[in-house]
């Protein structure tokens, strides 16, 4: 049986959680992307929150390809 960190759900949870947290931070700071565009700070923050999910997704894909499943 696979552990949770080795399943596809872990990267998906990280991706969704990062997106939700990014929008929550935008909401709490009162930033409205319709009024003014996102700054470099917002893009970097979004990448830091969403990026780990992509890293784990790549790692999961490589493990799956090596195991031949």
N, CA, C and O atoms as CSV, one atom per row, in Angstrom:
chain,resi,resn,atom,element,x,y,z
A,1,UNK,N,N,0.834,-1.181,0.000
A,1,UNK,CA,C,0.000,0.000,0.000
A,1,UNK,C,C,0.881,1.248,0.000
A,1,UNK,O,O,1.889,1.308,0.705
A,2,UNK,N,N,0.497,2.224,-0.785
A,2,UNK,CA,C,1.246,3.472,-0.893
A,2,UNK,C,C,0.974,4.366,0.309
A,2,UNK,O,O,-0.119,4.358,0.874
A,3,UNK,N,N,1.987,5.136,0.686
A,3,UNK,CA,C,1.746,6.157,1.691
A,3,UNK,C,C,1.122,7.371,1.006
A,3,UNK,O,O,1.130,7.478,-0.221
A,4,UNK,N,N,0.589,8.271,1.805
A,4,UNK,CA,C,-0.077,9.442,1.239
A,4,UNK,C,C,0.896,10.310,0.450
A,4,UNK,O,O,0.523,10.874,-0.579
A,5,UNK,N,N,2.141,10.425,0.918
A,5,UNK,CA,C,3.120,11.264,0.224
A,5,UNK,C,C,3.533,10.678,-1.111
A,5,UNK,O,O,4.017,11.413,-1.973
A,6,UNK,N,N,3.358,9.379,-1.313
A,6,UNK,CA,C,3.715,8.752,-2.585
A,6,UNK,C,C,2.548,8.698,-3.560
A,6,UNK,O,O,2.725,8.302,-4.712
A,7,UNK,N,N,1.362,9.088,-3.117
A,7,UNK,CA,C,0.191,9.031,-3.997
A,7,UNK,C,C,0.063,10.339,-4.780
A,7,UNK,O,O,0.754,11.315,-4.489
A,8,UNK,N,N,-0.813,10.349,-5.758
A,8,UNK,CA,C,-1.054,11.532,-6.577
A,8,UNK,C,C,-1.791,12.603,-5.787
A,8,UNK,O,O,-1.754,13.776,-6.156
A,9,UNK,N,N,-2.455,12.217,-4.709
A,9,UNK,CA,C,-3.232,13.181,-3.935
A,9,UNK,C,C,-2.362,14.226,-3.243
A,9,UNK,O,O,-2.786,15.372,-3.095
A,10,UNK,N,N,-1.154,13.857,-2.816
A,10,UNK,CA,C,-0.294,14.803,-2.108
A,10,UNK,C,C,0.060,16.014,-2.970
A,10,UNK,O,O,-0.116,17.142,-2.508
A,11,UNK,N,N,0.555,15.837,-4.208
A,11,UNK,CA,C,0.825,17.030,-5.022
A,11,UNK,C,C,-0.435,17.818,-5.365
A,11,UNK,O,O,-0.398,19.046,-5.443
A,12,UNK,N,N,-1.542,17.122,-5.569
A,12,UNK,CA,C,-2.780,17.829,-5.887
A,12,UNK,C,C,-3.261,18.662,-4.711
A,12,UNK,O,O,-3.744,19.779,-4.896
A,13,UNK,N,N,-3.131,18.125,-3.500
A,13,UNK,CA,C,-3.511,18.883,-2.308
A,13,UNK,C,C,-2.606,20.101,-2.150
A,13,UNK,O,O,-3.078,21.180,-1.791
A,14,UNK,N,N,-1.305,19.939,-2.416
A,14,UNK,CA,C,-0.389,21.076,-2.331
A,14,UNK,C,C,-0.728,22.145,-3.373
A,14,UNK,O,O,-0.693,23.336,-3.067
A,15,UNK,N,N,-1.052,21.735,-4.588
A,15,UNK,CA,C,-1.409,22.694,-5.634
A,15,UNK,C,C,-2.667,23.467,-5.274
A,15,UNK,O,O,-2.687,24.696,-5.329
A,16,UNK,N,N,-3.710,22.748,-4.909
A,16,UNK,CA,C,-4.986,23.390,-4.572
A,16,UNK,C,C,-4.827,24.257,-3.326
A,16,UNK,O,O,-5.353,25.369,-3.267
A,17,UNK,N,N,-4.108,23.750,-2.342
A,17,UNK,CA,C,-3.885,24.528,-1.126
A,17,UNK,C,C,-3.109,25.804,-1.398
A,17,UNK,O,O,-3.415,26.846,-0.818
A,18,UNK,N,N,-2.107,25.742,-2.272
A,18,UNK,CA,C,-1.343,26.934,-2.627
A,18,UNK,C,C,-2.187,27.973,-3.335
A,18,UNK,O,O,-2.067,29.167,-3.061
A,19,UNK,N,N,-3.036,27.528,-4.239
A,19,UNK,CA,C,-3.912,28.459,-4.961
A,19,UNK,C,C,-4.900,29.106,-3.996
A,19,UNK,O,O,-5.116,30.317,-4.041
A,20,UNK,N,N,-5.495,28.299,-3.127
A,20,UNK,CA,C,-6.458,28.831,-2.158
A,20,UNK,C,C,-5.776,29.825,-1.220
A,20,UNK,O,O,-6.319,30.895,-0.943
A,21,UNK,N,N,-4.597,29.475,-0.737
A,21,UNK,CA,C,-3.876,30.366,0.168
A,21,UNK,C,C,-3.479,31.663,-0.535
A,21,UNK,O,O,-3.531,32.731,0.075
A,22,UNK,N,N,-3.087,31.588,-1.794
A,22,UNK,CA,C,-2.741,32.792,-2.546
A,22,UNK,C,C,-3.939,33.732,-2.666
A,22,UNK,O,O,-3.814,34.934,-2.436
A,23,UNK,N,N,-5.093,33.185,-3.025
A,23,UNK,CA,C,-6.280,34.027,-3.141
A,23,UNK,C,C,-6.746,34.536,-1.784
A,23,UNK,O,O,-7.289,35.637,-1.689
A,24,UNK,N,N,-6.541,33.749,-0.736
A,24,UNK,CA,C,-6.884,34.208,0.606
A,24,UNK,C,C,-5.999,35.387,1.009
A,24,UNK,O,O,-6.487,36.350,1.601
A,25,UNK,N,N,-4.716,35.324,0.698
A,25,UNK,CA,C,-3.813,36.436,1.002
A,25,UNK,C,C,-4.214,37.679,0.211
A,25,UNK,O,O,-4.212,38.784,0.754
A,26,UNK,N,N,-4.560,37.507,-1.071
A,26,UNK,CA,C,-5.026,38.654,-1.853
A,26,UNK,C,C,-6.286,39.249,-1.241
A,26,UNK,O,O,-6.435,40.470,-1.189
A,27,UNK,N,N,-7.185,38.401,-0.784
A,27,UNK,CA,C,-8.432,38.874,-0.176
A,27,UNK,C,C,-8.161,39.609,1.134
A,27,UNK,O,O,-8.721,40.678,1.377
A,28,UNK,N,N,-7.302,39.036,1.979
A,28,UNK,CA,C,-7.035,39.640,3.282
A,28,UNK,C,C,-6.273,40.961,3.162
A,28,UNK,O,O,-6.450,41.852,3.992
A,29,UNK,N,N,-5.438,41.094,2.151
A,29,UNK,CA,C,-4.720,42.351,1.961
A,29,UNK,C,C,-5.538,43.375,1.192
A,29,UNK,O,O,-5.125,44.528,1.068
A,30,UNK,N,N,-6.685,42.974,0.676
A,30,UNK,CA,C,-7.565,43.894,-0.026
A,30,UNK,C,C,-7.125,44.212,-1.445
A,30,UNK,O,O,-7.533,45.230,-2.004
A,31,UNK,N,N,-6.311,43.370,-2.026
A,31,UNK,CA,C,-5.841,43.610,-3.391
A,31,UNK,C,C,-6.892,43.139,-4.387
A,31,UNK,O,O,-7.355,42.001,-4.319
A,32,UNK,N,N,-7.265,44.013,-5.305
A,32,UNK,CA,C,-8.229,43.670,-6.344
A,32,UNK,C,C,-7.516,43.686,-7.689
A,32,UNK,O,O,-7.159,44.757,-8.180
A,33,UNK,N,N,-7.301,42.514,-8.299
A,33,UNK,CA,C,-6.584,42.469,-9.586
A,33,UNK,C,C,-7.299,43.211,-10.710
A,33,UNK,O,O,-6.673,43.556,-11.712
A,34,UNK,N,N,-8.611,43.465,-10.559
A,34,UNK,CA,C,-9.319,44.225,-11.594
A,34,UNK,C,C,-8.956,45.706,-11.544
A,34,UNK,O,O,-8.981,46.381,-12.573
A,35,UNK,N,N,-8.619,46.220,-10.363
A,35,UNK,CA,C,-8.291,47.633,-10.227
A,35,UNK,C,C,-6.840,47.929,-10.588
A,35,UNK,O,O,-6.557,48.919,-11.263
A,36,UNK,N,N,-5.920,47.077,-10.142
A,36,UNK,CA,C,-4.513,47.256,-10.492
A,36,UNK,C,C,-3.887,45.879,-10.670
A,36,UNK,O,O,-4.268,44.929,-9.986
A,37,UNK,N,N,-2.929,45.767,-11.587
A,37,UNK,CA,C,-2.337,44.449,-11.867
A,37,UNK,C,C,-1.500,43.938,-10.696
A,37,UNK,O,O,-1.106,44.695,-9.809
A,38,UNK,N,N,-1.248,42.654,-10.724
A,38,UNK,CA,C,-0.408,42.048,-9.706
A,38,UNK,C,C,1.025,42.533,-9.869
A,38,UNK,O,O,1.519,42.704,-10.984
A,39,UNK,N,N,1.678,42.751,-8.742
A,39,UNK,CA,C,3.071,43.202,-8.774
A,39,UNK,C,C,3.993,41.989,-8.821
A,39,UNK,O,O,3.542,40.847,-8.739
A,40,UNK,N,N,5.282,42.253,-8.953
A,40,UNK,CA,C,6.270,41.181,-8.968
A,40,UNK,C,C,6.212,40.420,-7.643
A,40,UNK,O,O,6.350,39.197,-7.616
A,41,UNK,N,N,6.009,41.149,-6.550
A,41,UNK,CA,C,5.884,40.509,-5.245
A,41,UNK,C,C,4.763,39.477,-5.236
A,41,UNK,O,O,4.944,38.379,-4.710
A,42,UNK,N,N,3.607,39.811,-5.809
A,42,UNK,CA,C,2.481,38.880,-5.841
A,42,UNK,C,C,2.792,37.658,-6.700
A,42,UNK,O,O,2.415,36.541,-6.344
A,43,UNK,N,N,3.475,37.855,-7.823
A,43,UNK,CA,C,3.827,36.732,-8.683
A,43,UNK,C,C,4.811,35.797,-7.993
A,43,UNK,O,O,4.695,34.576,-8.094
A,44,UNK,N,N,5.783,36.380,-7.289
A,44,UNK,CA,C,6.766,35.563,-6.567
A,44,UNK,C,C,6.079,34.809,-5.426
A,44,UNK,O,O,6.336,33.623,-5.217
A,45,UNK,N,N,5.214,35.496,-4.698
A,45,UNK,CA,C,4.478,34.853,-3.610
A,45,UNK,C,C,3.621,33.704,-4.135
A,45,UNK,O,O,3.593,32.629,-3.536
A,46,UNK,N,N,2.930,33.920,-5.236
A,46,UNK,CA,C,2.123,32.857,-5.835
A,46,UNK,C,C,2.972,31.671,-6.265
A,46,UNK,O,O,2.579,30.520,-6.076
A,47,UNK,N,N,4.124,31.947,-6.836
A,47,UNK,CA,C,5.029,30.866,-7.231
A,47,UNK,C,C,5.551,30.083,-6.044
A,47,UNK,O,O,5.704,28.864,-6.113
A,48,UNK,N,N,5.828,30.790,-4.947
A,48,UNK,CA,C,6.314,30.109,-3.743
A,48,UNK,C,C,5.236,29.231,-3.121
A,48,UNK,O,O,5.548,28.193,-2.537
A,49,UNK,N,N,3.984,29.628,-3.236
A,49,UNK,CA,C,2.901,28.848,-2.645
A,49,UNK,C,C,2.482,27.674,-3.537
A,49,UNK,O,O,2.129,26.609,-3.031
A,50,UNK,N,N,2.518,27.862,-4.838
A,50,UNK,CA,C,2.032,26.843,-5.771
A,50,UNK,C,C,3.161,25.926,-6.237
A,50,UNK,O,O,2.913,24.766,-6.568
A,51,UNK,N,N,4.390,26.427,-6.269
A,51,UNK,CA,C,5.537,25.689,-6.789
A,51,UNK,C,C,5.813,24.333,-6.170
A,51,UNK,O,O,6.090,23.388,-6.909
A,52,UNK,N,N,5.753,24.184,-4.839
A,52,UNK,CA,C,6.038,22.867,-4.253
A,52,UNK,C,C,5.114,21.757,-4.768
A,52,UNK,O,O,5.536,20.607,-4.888
A,53,UNK,N,N,3.883,22.090,-5.064
A,53,UNK,CA,C,2.966,21.094,-5.613
A,53,UNK,C,C,3.439,20.583,-6.954
A,53,UNK,O,O,3.343,19.388,-7.231
A,54,UNK,N,N,3.957,21.483,-7.803
A,54,UNK,CA,C,4.488,21.064,-9.090
A,54,UNK,C,C,5.730,20.202,-8.922
A,54,UNK,O,O,5.921,19.233,-9.657
A,55,UNK,N,N,6.576,20.553,-7.952
A,55,UNK,CA,C,7.771,19.753,-7.690
A,55,UNK,C,C,7.426,18.331,-7.280
A,55,UNK,O,O,8.021,17.374,-7.777
A,56,UNK,N,N,6.465,18.191,-6.375
A,56,UNK,CA,C,6.048,16.860,-5.958
A,56,UNK,C,C,5.335,16.109,-7.084
A,56,UNK,O,O,5.431,14.885,-7.175
A,57,UNK,N,N,4.621,16.845,-7.943
A,57,UNK,CA,C,3.966,16.204,-9.080
A,57,UNK,C,C,4.998,15.637,-10.048
A,57,UNK,O,O,4.808,14.542,-10.578
A,58,UNK,N,N,6.084,16.364,-10.286
A,58,UNK,CA,C,7.164,15.864,-11.148
A,58,UNK,C,C,7.823,14.653,-10.506
A,58,UNK,O,O,8.108,13.667,-11.186
A,59,UNK,N,N,8.068,14.721,-9.191
A,59,UNK,CA,C,8.686,13.591,-8.491
A,59,UNK,C,C,7.775,12.355,-8.552
A,59,UNK,O,O,8.262,11.241,-8.749
A,60,UNK,N,N,6.455,12.545,-8.384
A,60,UNK,CA,C,5.515,11.431,-8.459
A,60,UNK,C,C,5.540,10.813,-9.852
A,60,UNK,O,O,5.515,9.590,-9.990
A,61,UNK,N,N,5.590,11.653,-10.887
A,61,UNK,CA,C,5.601,11.160,-12.269
A,61,UNK,C,C,6.870,10.350,-12.549
A,61,UNK,O,O,6.813,9.309,-13.203
A,62,UNK,N,N,8.004,10.828,-12.055
A,62,UNK,CA,C,9.256,10.103,-12.266
A,62,UNK,C,C,9.238,8.762,-11.560
A,62,UNK,O,O,9.721,7.774,-12.113
A,63,UNK,N,N,8.694,8.699,-10.351
A,63,UNK,CA,C,8.590,7.421,-9.638
A,63,UNK,C,C,7.681,6.459,-10.378
A,63,UNK,O,O,7.970,5.267,-10.474
A,64,UNK,N,N,6.581,6.982,-10.900
A,64,UNK,CA,C,5.634,6.137,-11.637
A,64,UNK,C,C,6.258,5.608,-12.911
A,64,UNK,O,O,6.060,4.445,-13.263
A,65,UNK,N,N,7.016,6.453,-13.613
A,65,UNK,CA,C,7.656,6.017,-14.857
A,65,UNK,C,C,8.731,4.950,-14.598
A,65,UNK,O,O,8.887,4.022,-15.392
A,66,UNK,N,N,9.466,5.083,-13.491
A,66,UNK,CA,C,10.506,4.102,-13.167
A,66,UNK,C,C,9.913,2.773,-12.743
A,66,UNK,O,O,10.494,1.719,-13.001
A,67,UNK,N,N,8.747,2.815,-12.087
A,67,UNK,CA,C,8.160,1.563,-11.609
A,67,UNK,C,C,7.413,0.822,-12.728
A,67,UNK,O,O,7.120,-0.366,-12.591
A,68,UNK,N,N,7.108,1.505,-13.817
A,68,UNK,CA,C,6.455,0.841,-14.951
A,68,UNK,C,C,4.962,0.663,-14.775
A,68,UNK,O,O,4.362,-0.185,-15.435
A,69,UNK,N,N,4.361,1.430,-13.914
A,69,UNK,CA,C,2.897,1.311,-13.677
A,69,UNK,C,C,2.154,2.050,-14.725
A,69,UNK,O,O,0.923,2.075,-14.707
